[in-house]
Amino acid sequence: MDNEMITAPETEEAVAPAPAPVEDDSKQYSPIRYAFGAVLAFFGISSKTHRASKKRAKLVGDIVTYIVLLFGAFLMVYPFWWMLAGSFAFTNTTEGQGSLQSLIWWPEYSTFTAEAVGPFYNYSETFSRGMTKALVSILSDKMSYWRAVLNNLIYSIVPVVVGVITSASAAFSFAKIQWIGRNVVFFFLLAAVMVPGPAIMSTQLAMYTDLQMVDNWSVMVVPGLFGSIMTAFFIRQFLFGMPTSIIEAAKIDGAGYFRIFCGFVLPLSMPAIMAQGLLSFMGCWNNYMGSFIFIDPGSEWINLPHAMYLMNNAYSVNNHLGPVIASSVLCVLPVLILFGCFQKLIIGSLMLTGSKE
């Protein structure tokens, strides 16, 4: 028999490798790490042990955002609620005086539960006797709550109406009229805003004393008639978005700058003027420092915040602070109503001031 090599027949098909066994992720990590990854995945955060859903991540992010916003809103609203609740505290008794210190949501001794007084006792005390009783040692019978409100209206309406128009005319000059050095003058005026107002009040006091303006209404009215550079700045930014072609067409028709300002600029820029007027009104209404420095406490021309300060000094002797808090609510109420009614106008006009032609 010949030496023949006997070979085994070759297989035509190659043997496919066996698939690798799938390992369970839960067995790769410790139970603590696996549980921690599950918690992160629930809050929308992916980890090595779990994969989070994008929808769940957005949902959790929205929930956290709303929780933070609600907490911030609570911090903003709670002081107003405390002031409103404190205005109904009955502080004529020793127990009532302590209720303000422990007040959280509602006073323990309120005018609703006190005998022989009405629920609005503190407000009636402010209207009829509170302010006069507090200031009787200084002003005798010349001062009352209504006189302080009248002074505040004079100091807030007259300077705001005239001052905003003055600021708008200056803004029109800086934005739409070409004259040499307008940008230099504007930036010089804008740099003066960087100086804090209280830092120059002593100098203003000396100047107003020489002009015989202190201790009367003129010191709170006349300076505001010349406008405000910040008001002029915002209206100027608003006027940059107004087409110059309107002004050029009016000039071709023979209109002067005064007619253009009164007939075109004022009506078209009324949203910005109204918004700045409201903001200026709020500042004038709460101008405590001006009355405190420029008007003597014995003068009948003090404004409402100054009168409330004197009222607080008089009532804090026996801790009868209910009427003081009620007067604070009445002082803040007009500003809150105005802002609540015109907040869209104010925010919208501030957004439009960023536009440029």
BAVO-385011 format. One record per residue (C-alpha): residue in three letters; residue number from 1; x, y, z. Coordinates in Angstrom, 3 decimals, padded with zeros to 6 digits. Example, Ala and Ser with C-alpha at 12.3 -4.5 7.8 and 13.67 -1.06 7.14 Angstrom:
BEGIN
<pt "ALA"; 1; <012.300; -004.500; 007.800>>,
<pt "SER"; 2; <013.670; -001.060; 007.140>>,
***
This chain:
BEGIN
<pt "MET"; 1; <000.000; 000.000; 000.000>>,
<pt "ASP"; 2; <001.434; 003.306; -001.108>>,
<pt "ASN"; 3; <002.347; 005.904; 001.456>>,
<pt "GLU"; 4; <-000.705; 008.013; 001.100>>,
<pt "MET"; 5; <-001.620; 010.633; 003.553>>,
<pt "ILE"; 6; <-005.143; 010.349; 004.675>>,
<pt "THR"; 7; <-006.551; 013.778; 005.485>>,
<pt "ALA"; 8; <-009.820; 014.579; 007.141>>,
<pt "PRO"; 9; <-012.337; 016.335; 004.945>>,
<pt "GLU"; 10; <-012.385; 020.114; 005.384>>,
<pt "THR"; 11; <-015.616; 021.721; 006.531>>,
<pt "GLU"; 12; <-017.005; 024.199; 004.069>>,
<pt "GLU"; 13; <-018.667; 026.434; 006.647>>,
<pt "ALA"; 14; <-016.646; 028.294; 009.325>>,
<pt "VAL"; 15; <-017.873; 027.948; 012.825>>,
<pt "ALA"; 16; <-019.321; 031.330; 014.011>>,
<pt "PRO"; 17; <-017.981; 032.566; 017.327>>,
<pt "ALA"; 18; <-020.350; 032.338; 020.223>>,
<pt "PRO"; 19; <-021.882; 035.702; 021.306>>,
<pt "ALA"; 20; <-020.398; 037.249; 024.394>>,
<pt "PRO"; 21; <-022.619; 036.988; 027.414>>,
<pt "VAL"; 22; <-024.498; 040.198; 028.276>>,
<pt "GLU"; 23; <-023.472; 041.381; 031.649>>,
<pt "ASP"; 24; <-026.039; 043.013; 033.900>>,
<pt "ASP"; 25; <-025.153; 046.618; 034.819>>,
<pt "SER"; 26; <-026.569; 046.095; 038.249>>,
<pt "LYS"; 27; <-023.888; 043.464; 038.907>>,
<pt "GLN"; 28; <-021.006; 045.714; 037.870>>,
<pt "TYR"; 29; <-021.489; 048.222; 040.659>>,
<pt "SER"; 30; <-022.173; 048.070; 044.320>>,
<pt "PRO"; 31; <-025.799; 048.344; 045.466>>,
<pt "ILE"; 32; <-025.153; 051.789; 046.951>>,
<pt "ARG"; 33; <-023.717; 053.149; 043.704>>,
<pt "TYR"; 34; <-026.520; 051.555; 041.698>>,
<pt "ALA"; 35; <-029.173; 053.086; 043.961>>,
<pt "PHE"; 36; <-027.496; 056.498; 043.799>>,
<pt "GLY"; 37; <-027.529; 056.303; 039.979>>,
<pt "ALA"; 38; <-031.236; 055.467; 040.062>>,
<pt "VAL"; 39; <-031.924; 058.575; 042.154>>,
<pt "LEU"; 40; <-029.929; 060.754; 039.729>>,
<pt "ALA"; 41; <-031.815; 059.278; 036.777>>,
<pt "PHE"; 42; <-035.128; 060.063; 038.476>>,
<pt "PHE"; 43; <-034.112; 063.739; 038.644>>,
<pt "GLY"; 44; <-033.044; 063.745; 034.990>>,
<pt "ILE"; 45; <-029.264; 063.306; 035.451>>,
<pt "SER"; 46; <-027.601; 060.535; 033.485>>,
<pt "SER"; 47; <-025.021; 058.298; 035.144>>,
<pt "LYS"; 48; <-022.998; 055.187; 034.260>>,
<pt "THR"; 49; <-025.581; 052.911; 035.827>>,
<pt "HIS"; 50; <-028.706; 054.570; 034.383>>,
<pt "ARG"; 51; <-029.673; 056.695; 031.414>>,
<pt "ALA"; 52; <-032.035; 059.566; 032.140>>,
<pt "SER"; 53; <-034.883; 060.641; 029.905>>,
<pt "LYS"; 54; <-034.676; 064.098; 028.305>>,
<pt "LYS"; 55; <-038.350; 064.742; 029.007>>,
<pt "ARG"; 56; <-037.863; 063.873; 032.641>>,
<pt "ALA"; 57; <-034.797; 066.113; 032.807>>,
<pt "LYS"; 58; <-036.805; 069.045; 031.373>>,
<pt "LEU"; 59; <-039.693; 068.348; 033.752>>,
<pt "VAL"; 60; <-037.431; 068.264; 036.783>>,
<pt "GLY"; 61; <-035.659; 071.433; 035.616>>,
<pt "ASP"; 62; <-038.988; 073.233; 035.239>>,
<pt "ILE"; 63; <-040.097; 072.105; 038.693>>,
<pt "VAL"; 64; <-036.885; 073.360; 040.302>>,
<pt "THR"; 65; <-037.157; 076.666; 038.420>>,
<pt "TYR"; 66; <-040.733; 077.249; 039.553>>,
<pt "ILE"; 67; <-039.857; 076.370; 043.133>>,
<pt "VAL"; 68; <-037.057; 078.968; 043.128>>,
<pt "LEU"; 69; <-039.328; 081.590; 041.516>>,
<pt "LEU"; 70; <-042.134; 080.930; 044.001>>,
<pt "PHE"; 71; <-039.704; 081.218; 046.891>>,
<pt "GLY"; 72; <-038.397; 084.523; 045.532>>,
<pt "ALA"; 73; <-041.960; 085.784; 045.026>>,
<pt "PHE"; 74; <-042.778; 084.845; 048.608>>,
<pt "LEU"; 75; <-039.770; 086.795; 049.878>>,
<pt "MET"; 76; <-040.975; 089.831; 047.918>>,
<pt "VAL"; 77; <-044.652; 089.644; 048.891>>,
<pt "TYR"; 78; <-044.368; 088.630; 052.545>>,
<pt "PRO"; 79; <-043.171; 092.054; 053.851>>,
<pt "PHE"; 80; <-046.240; 093.682; 052.285>>,
<pt "TRP"; 81; <-048.492; 091.066; 053.825>>,
<pt "TRP"; 82; <-046.831; 091.565; 057.223>>,
<pt "MET"; 83; <-047.393; 095.317; 056.952>>,
<pt "LEU"; 84; <-051.039; 094.816; 055.957>>,
<pt "ALA"; 85; <-051.637; 092.357; 058.809>>,
<pt "GLY"; 86; <-049.807; 094.620; 061.275>>,
<pt "SER"; 87; <-052.081; 097.525; 060.351>>,
<pt "PHE"; 88; <-054.929; 095.610; 062.013>>,
<pt "ALA"; 89; <-052.994; 094.932; 065.233>>,
<pt "PHE"; 90; <-054.627; 096.429; 068.331>>,
<pt "THR"; 91; <-051.635; 097.949; 070.126>>,
<pt "ASN"; 92; <-053.485; 099.989; 072.757>>,
<pt "THR"; 93; <-052.911; 097.259; 075.329>>,
<pt "THR"; 94; <-049.755; 095.570; 076.573>>,
<pt "GLU"; 95; <-050.770; 092.244; 075.013>>,
<pt "GLY"; 96; <-051.433; 093.944; 071.688>>,
<pt "GLN"; 97; <-048.032; 095.646; 071.697>>,
<pt "GLY"; 98; <-046.338; 092.264; 072.001>>,
<pt "SER"; 99; <-048.421; 090.824; 069.173>>,
<pt "LEU"; 100; <-046.424; 092.795; 066.614>>,
<pt "GLN"; 101; <-043.189; 091.178; 067.746>>,
<pt "SER"; 102; <-044.679; 087.677; 067.411>>,
<pt "LEU"; 103; <-046.614; 088.459; 064.222>>,
<pt "ILE"; 104; <-046.145; 085.889; 061.464>>,
<pt "TRP"; 105; <-049.398; 085.704; 059.509>>,
<pt "TRP"; 106; <-051.963; 087.575; 061.600>>,
<pt "PRO"; 107; <-051.764; 089.489; 064.909>>,
<pt "GLU"; 108; <-052.989; 087.664; 067.979>>,
<pt "TYR"; 109; <-054.778; 090.806; 069.205>>,
<pt "SER"; 110; <-056.401; 092.488; 066.224>>,
<pt "THR"; 111; <-058.932; 095.276; 065.848>>,
<pt "PHE"; 112; <-061.436; 092.663; 064.642>>,
<pt "THR"; 113; <-061.480; 090.989; 068.057>>,
<pt "ALA"; 114; <-060.974; 094.054; 070.281>>,
<pt "GLU"; 115; <-063.992; 095.379; 072.111>>,
<pt "ALA"; 116; <-065.366; 098.912; 071.679>>,
<pt "VAL"; 117; <-063.292; 099.560; 068.524>>,
<pt "GLY"; 118; <-064.020; 098.872; 064.885>>,
<pt "PRO"; 119; <-061.954; 096.664; 062.569>>,
<pt "PHE"; 120; <-060.493; 099.765; 060.868>>,
<pt "TYR"; 121; <-059.629; 101.545; 064.110>>,
<pt "ASN"; 122; <-055.980; 102.156; 063.143>>,
<pt "TYR"; 123; <-056.971; 103.661; 059.805>>,
<pt "SER"; 124; <-059.554; 105.940; 061.380>>,
<pt "GLU"; 125; <-056.943; 106.956; 063.945>>,
<pt "THR"; 126; <-054.624; 107.908; 061.084>>,
<pt "PHE"; 127; <-057.305; 109.812; 059.180>>,
<pt "SER"; 128; <-058.828; 111.750; 062.054>>,
<pt "ARG"; 129; <-056.514; 111.924; 065.042>>,
<pt "GLY"; 130; <-053.317; 110.018; 064.341>>,
<pt "MET"; 131; <-051.279; 112.534; 062.416>>,
<pt "THR"; 132; <-052.551; 115.540; 064.365>>,
<pt "LYS"; 133; <-051.966; 113.836; 067.695>>,
<pt "ALA"; 134; <-048.442; 112.910; 066.686>>,
<pt "LEU"; 135; <-047.520; 116.403; 065.487>>,
<pt "VAL"; 136; <-049.491; 118.516; 067.968>>,
<pt "SER"; 137; <-046.380; 119.365; 069.979>>,
<pt "ILE"; 138; <-044.609; 120.650; 066.850>>,
<pt "LEU"; 139; <-047.237; 122.004; 064.498>>,
<pt "SER"; 140; <-050.211; 122.576; 066.771>>,
<pt "ASP"; 141; <-053.308; 122.172; 064.567>>,
<pt "LYS"; 142; <-051.731; 123.111; 061.236>>,
<pt "MET"; 143; <-050.846; 119.567; 060.211>>,
<pt "SER"; 144; <-053.003; 116.540; 059.489>>,
<pt "TYR"; 145; <-052.857; 113.417; 057.395>>,
<pt "TRP"; 146; <-054.791; 115.059; 054.589>>,
<pt "ARG"; 147; <-052.444; 118.065; 054.531>>,
<pt "ALA"; 148; <-049.460; 115.719; 054.227>>,
<pt "VAL"; 149; <-051.199; 113.886; 051.365>>,
<pt "LEU"; 150; <-051.909; 117.223; 049.645>>,
<pt "ASN"; 151; <-048.247; 118.240; 049.967>>,
<pt "ASN"; 152; <-047.187; 114.889; 048.528>>,
<pt "LEU"; 153; <-049.500; 115.323; 045.535>>,
<pt "ILE"; 154; <-048.093; 118.795; 044.853>>,
<pt "TYR"; 155; <-044.503; 117.557; 045.130>>,
<pt "SER"; 156; <-045.214; 114.559; 042.885>>,
<pt "ILE"; 157; <-047.522; 115.808; 040.124>>,
<pt "VAL"; 158; <-046.193; 119.279; 039.276>>,
<pt "PRO"; 159; <-042.470; 118.395; 038.969>>,
<pt "VAL"; 160; <-043.254; 115.154; 037.138>>,
<pt "VAL"; 161; <-045.524; 116.681; 034.475>>,
<pt "VAL"; 162; <-043.258; 119.657; 033.753>>,
<pt "GLY"; 163; <-039.989; 117.811; 034.339>>,
<pt "VAL"; 164; <-040.778; 114.900; 032.022>>,
<pt "ILE"; 165; <-041.669; 117.290; 029.182>>,
<pt "THR"; 166; <-038.414; 119.172; 029.815>>,
<pt "SER"; 167; <-036.484; 115.894; 029.759>>,
<pt "ALA"; 168; <-038.240; 114.827; 026.553>>,
<pt "SER"; 169; <-037.284; 118.083; 024.830>>,
<pt "ALA"; 170; <-033.659; 117.584; 025.885>>,
<pt "ALA"; 171; <-033.783; 113.975; 024.678>>,
<pt "PHE"; 172; <-035.125; 115.146; 021.297>>,
<pt "SER"; 173; <-032.244; 117.584; 021.013>>,
<pt "PHE"; 174; <-029.647; 114.948; 021.880>>,
<pt "ALA"; 175; <-031.161; 112.283; 019.588>>,
<pt "LYS"; 176; <-032.436; 114.028; 016.462>>,
<pt "ILE"; 177; <-030.846; 117.483; 016.181>>,
<pt "GLN"; 178; <-027.316; 117.736; 014.866>>,
<pt "TRP"; 179; <-025.305; 120.362; 016.759>>,
<pt "ILE"; 180; <-021.637; 120.618; 017.577>>,
<pt "GLY"; 181; <-020.609; 118.918; 020.813>>,
<pt "ARG"; 182; <-023.943; 117.272; 021.606>>,
<pt "ASN"; 183; <-022.353; 113.907; 022.454>>,
<pt "VAL"; 184; <-019.725; 115.566; 024.658>>,
<pt "VAL"; 185; <-022.387; 117.516; 026.555>>,
<pt "PHE"; 186; <-024.574; 114.443; 026.909>>,
<pt "PHE"; 187; <-021.793; 112.251; 028.272>>,
<pt "PHE"; 188; <-020.779; 115.037; 030.658>>,
<pt "LEU"; 189; <-024.336; 115.187; 031.990>>,
<pt "LEU"; 190; <-024.484; 111.397; 032.159>>,
<pt "ALA"; 191; <-021.261; 111.327; 034.172>>,
<pt "ALA"; 192; <-022.908; 113.589; 036.752>>,
<pt "VAL"; 193; <-025.422; 110.805; 037.432>>,
<pt "MET"; 194; <-022.576; 108.682; 038.802>>,
<pt "VAL"; 195; <-022.332; 111.045; 041.782>>,
<pt "PRO"; 196; <-024.686; 109.807; 044.551>>,
<pt "GLY"; 197; <-027.516; 112.209; 045.307>>,
<pt "PRO"; 198; <-027.031; 112.273; 049.114>>,
<pt "ALA"; 199; <-023.367; 113.262; 048.593>>,
<pt "ILE"; 200; <-024.349; 116.673; 047.199>>,
<pt "MET"; 201; <-027.342; 117.394; 049.429>>,
<pt "SER"; 202; <-025.273; 119.517; 051.827>>,
<pt "THR"; 203; <-024.177; 121.695; 048.907>>,
<pt "GLN"; 204; <-027.759; 121.883; 047.686>>,
<pt "LEU"; 205; <-028.887; 122.907; 051.156>>,
<pt "ALA"; 206; <-026.415; 125.823; 051.180>>,
<pt "MET"; 207; <-027.522; 126.912; 047.706>>,
<pt "TYR"; 208; <-031.243; 126.668; 048.490>>,
<pt "THR"; 209; <-030.695; 128.589; 051.736>>,
<pt "ASP"; 210; <-029.062; 131.444; 049.823>>,
<pt "LEU"; 211; <-032.007; 131.413; 047.410>>,
<pt "GLN"; 212; <-034.471; 131.420; 050.351>>,
<pt "MET"; 213; <-036.127; 128.245; 049.111>>,
<pt "VAL"; 214; <-035.873; 126.089; 052.251>>,
<pt "ASP"; 215; <-038.796; 125.352; 054.583>>,
<pt "ASN"; 216; <-041.428; 125.908; 051.891>>,
<pt "TRP"; 217; <-042.921; 124.200; 048.868>>,
<pt "SER"; 218; <-040.507; 125.657; 046.311>>,
<pt "VAL"; 219; <-037.544; 123.518; 047.434>>,
<pt "MET"; 220; <-039.501; 120.357; 046.547>>,
<pt "VAL"; 221; <-041.044; 121.640; 043.308>>,
<pt "VAL"; 222; <-038.690; 124.028; 041.470>>,
<pt "PRO"; 223; <-035.649; 121.701; 041.070>>,
<pt "GLY"; 224; <-037.827; 119.031; 039.485>>,
<pt "LEU"; 225; <-039.121; 121.419; 036.815>>,
<pt "PHE"; 226; <-035.756; 121.247; 035.015>>,
<pt "GLY"; 227; <-036.074; 117.513; 034.331>>,
<pt "SER"; 228; <-033.820; 114.575; 035.012>>,
<pt "ILE"; 229; <-030.846; 113.375; 033.012>>,
<pt "MET"; 230; <-031.827; 109.721; 033.536>>,
<pt "THR"; 231; <-035.307; 110.405; 032.169>>,
<pt "ALA"; 232; <-033.728; 112.214; 029.212>>,
<pt "PHE"; 233; <-031.381; 109.256; 028.687>>,
<pt "PHE"; 234; <-034.193; 106.677; 028.445>>,
<pt "ILE"; 235; <-036.351; 108.875; 026.194>>,
<pt "ARG"; 236; <-033.290; 109.573; 024.022>>,
<pt "GLN"; 237; <-032.741; 105.839; 023.563>>,
<pt "PHE"; 238; <-036.406; 105.485; 022.617>>,
<pt "LEU"; 239; <-036.148; 108.300; 020.066>>,
<pt "PHE"; 240; <-033.249; 106.550; 018.341>>,
<pt "GLY"; 241; <-035.806; 104.008; 017.103>>,
<pt "MET"; 242; <-037.957; 106.733; 015.529>>,
<pt "PRO"; 243; <-037.364; 107.181; 011.781>>,
<pt "THR"; 244; <-035.536; 110.398; 010.970>>,
<pt "SER"; 245; <-037.441; 110.600; 007.685>>,
<pt "ILE"; 246; <-040.518; 111.850; 009.547>>,
<pt "ILE"; 247; <-038.573; 114.779; 010.956>>,
<pt "GLU"; 248; <-036.942; 115.506; 007.591>>,
<pt "ALA"; 249; <-040.330; 115.506; 005.863>>,
<pt "ALA"; 250; <-041.723; 117.905; 008.444>>,
<pt "LYS"; 251; <-038.727; 120.223; 007.967>>,
<pt "ILE"; 252; <-039.295; 120.196; 004.207>>,
<pt "ASP"; 253; <-042.915; 121.244; 004.812>>,
<pt "GLY"; 254; <-041.628; 124.232; 006.770>>,
<pt "ALA"; 255; <-042.155; 123.025; 010.354>>,
<pt "GLY"; 256; <-039.721; 124.209; 013.000>>,
<pt "TYR"; 257; <-038.195; 122.097; 015.735>>,
<pt "PHE"; 258; <-040.757; 123.244; 018.308>>,
<pt "ARG"; 259; <-043.660; 122.258; 016.066>>,
<pt "ILE"; 260; <-041.973; 118.963; 015.209>>,
<pt "PHE"; 261; <-041.474; 118.220; 018.897>>,
<pt "CYS"; 262; <-045.065; 119.073; 019.872>>,
<pt "GLY"; 263; <-046.765; 117.586; 016.808>>,
<pt "PHE"; 264; <-044.711; 114.470; 016.087>>,
<pt "VAL"; 265; <-042.195; 113.583; 018.793>>,
<pt "LEU"; 266; <-044.462; 113.900; 021.830>>,
<pt "PRO"; 267; <-047.333; 111.767; 020.442>>,
<pt "LEU"; 268; <-045.025; 109.082; 019.040>>,
<pt "SER"; 269; <-042.894; 108.837; 022.183>>,
<pt "MET"; 270; <-045.848; 108.869; 024.574>>,
<pt "PRO"; 271; <-045.264; 105.259; 025.795>>,
<pt "ALA"; 272; <-041.731; 106.131; 026.946>>,
<pt "ILE"; 273; <-042.866; 109.470; 028.393>>,
<pt "MET"; 274; <-045.713; 107.829; 030.335>>,
<pt "ALA"; 275; <-043.440; 105.104; 031.699>>,
<pt "GLN"; 276; <-040.760; 107.559; 032.807>>,
<pt "GLY"; 277; <-043.429; 109.810; 034.278>>,
<pt "LEU"; 278; <-044.747; 106.953; 036.402>>,
<pt "LEU"; 279; <-041.262; 106.059; 037.611>>,
<pt "SER"; 280; <-040.571; 109.715; 038.419>>,
<pt "PHE"; 281; <-043.888; 109.933; 040.283>>,
<pt "MET"; 282; <-042.910; 106.970; 042.449>>,
<pt "GLY"; 283; <-039.572; 108.585; 043.257>>,
<pt "CYS"; 284; <-041.138; 111.931; 044.154>>,
<pt "TRP"; 285; <-043.895; 110.286; 046.208>>,
<pt "ASN"; 286; <-041.313; 108.464; 048.353>>,
<pt "ASN"; 287; <-038.832; 111.354; 048.584>>,
<pt "TYR"; 288; <-038.213; 111.239; 052.322>>,
<pt "MET"; 289; <-034.629; 112.558; 052.235>>,
<pt "GLY"; 290; <-035.536; 115.766; 050.398>>,
<pt "SER"; 291; <-038.203; 116.783; 052.904>>,
<pt "PHE"; 292; <-036.098; 115.671; 055.882>>,
<pt "ILE"; 293; <-033.079; 117.787; 054.881>>,
<pt "PHE"; 294; <-034.606; 120.809; 053.167>>,
<pt "ILE"; 295; <-037.780; 121.327; 055.252>>,
<pt "ASP"; 296; <-037.854; 121.902; 058.995>>,
<pt "PRO"; 297; <-040.035; 119.452; 060.978>>,
<pt "GLY"; 298; <-042.008; 122.420; 062.300>>,
<pt "SER"; 299; <-043.033; 123.510; 058.817>>,
<pt "GLU"; 300; <-046.449; 122.701; 057.431>>,
<pt "TRP"; 301; <-044.859; 121.854; 054.054>>,
<pt "ILE"; 302; <-043.383; 118.481; 055.054>>,
<pt "ASN"; 303; <-044.389; 115.591; 052.818>>,
<pt "LEU"; 304; <-046.122; 112.358; 053.786>>,
<pt "PRO"; 305; <-043.025; 110.158; 054.446>>,
<pt "HIS"; 306; <-041.552; 112.917; 056.650>>,
<pt "ALA"; 307; <-044.825; 113.233; 058.561>>,
<pt "MET"; 308; <-044.909; 109.461; 059.029>>,
<pt "TYR"; 309; <-041.412; 109.604; 060.522>>,
<pt "LEU"; 310; <-042.572; 112.199; 063.078>>,
<pt "MET"; 311; <-045.679; 110.138; 063.731>>,
<pt "ASN"; 312; <-043.530; 107.067; 064.384>>,
<pt "ASN"; 313; <-041.433; 108.997; 066.919>>,
<pt "ALA"; 314; <-044.549; 110.121; 068.749>>,
<pt "TYR"; 315; <-046.266; 106.730; 068.859>>,
<pt "SER"; 316; <-043.163; 104.641; 069.574>>,
<pt "VAL"; 317; <-042.983; 106.108; 073.090>>,
<pt "ASN"; 318; <-045.765; 103.772; 074.252>>,
<pt "ASN"; 319; <-045.302; 101.217; 071.417>>,
<pt "HIS"; 320; <-048.695; 102.125; 069.963>>,
<pt "LEU"; 321; <-047.543; 101.408; 066.409>>,
<pt "GLY"; 322; <-050.798; 100.204; 064.853>>,
<pt "PRO"; 323; <-051.730; 103.622; 063.356>>,
<pt "VAL"; 324; <-048.151; 104.076; 062.114>>,
<pt "ILE"; 325; <-048.282; 100.806; 060.174>>,
<pt "ALA"; 326; <-051.739; 101.726; 058.843>>,
<pt "SER"; 327; <-050.392; 105.041; 057.574>>,
<pt "SER"; 328; <-047.516; 103.139; 055.926>>,
<pt "VAL"; 329; <-050.015; 100.971; 054.069>>,
<pt "LEU"; 330; <-051.883; 104.060; 052.872>>,
<pt "CYS"; 331; <-048.614; 105.654; 051.750>>,
<pt "VAL"; 332; <-047.513; 102.614; 049.732>>,
<pt "LEU"; 333; <-050.949; 101.844; 048.278>>,
<pt "PRO"; 334; <-051.025; 104.515; 045.492>>,
<pt "VAL"; 335; <-047.609; 103.440; 044.218>>,
<pt "LEU"; 336; <-048.615; 099.761; 044.159>>,
<pt "ILE"; 337; <-051.841; 100.554; 042.313>>,
<pt "LEU"; 338; <-050.036; 102.621; 039.693>>,
<pt "PHE"; 339; <-047.367; 099.987; 039.126>>,
<pt "GLY"; 340; <-049.941; 097.201; 038.964>>,
<pt "CYS"; 341; <-052.022; 099.055; 036.365>>,
<pt "PHE"; 342; <-049.139; 100.226; 034.170>>,
<pt "GLN"; 343; <-046.482; 097.546; 034.640>>,
<pt "LYS"; 344; <-046.769; 096.376; 031.013>>,
<pt "LEU"; 345; <-046.306; 099.948; 029.809>>,
<pt "ILE"; 346; <-043.245; 100.449; 032.020>>,
<pt "ILE"; 347; <-041.586; 097.152; 031.067>>,
<pt "GLY"; 348; <-042.432; 097.562; 027.389>>,
<pt "SER"; 349; <-041.001; 101.059; 027.214>>,
<pt "LEU"; 350; <-037.783; 099.974; 028.946>>,
<pt "MET"; 351; <-037.416; 097.184; 026.374>>,
<pt "LEU"; 352; <-037.926; 099.625; 023.489>>,
<pt "THR"; 353; <-035.185; 101.916; 024.783>>,
<pt "GLY"; 354; <-032.651; 099.366; 023.560>>,
<pt "SER"; 355; <-033.710; 099.788; 019.934>>,
<pt "LYS"; 356; <-031.614; 101.875; 017.589>>,
<pt "GLU"; 357; <-032.184; 103.185; 014.128>>,
***
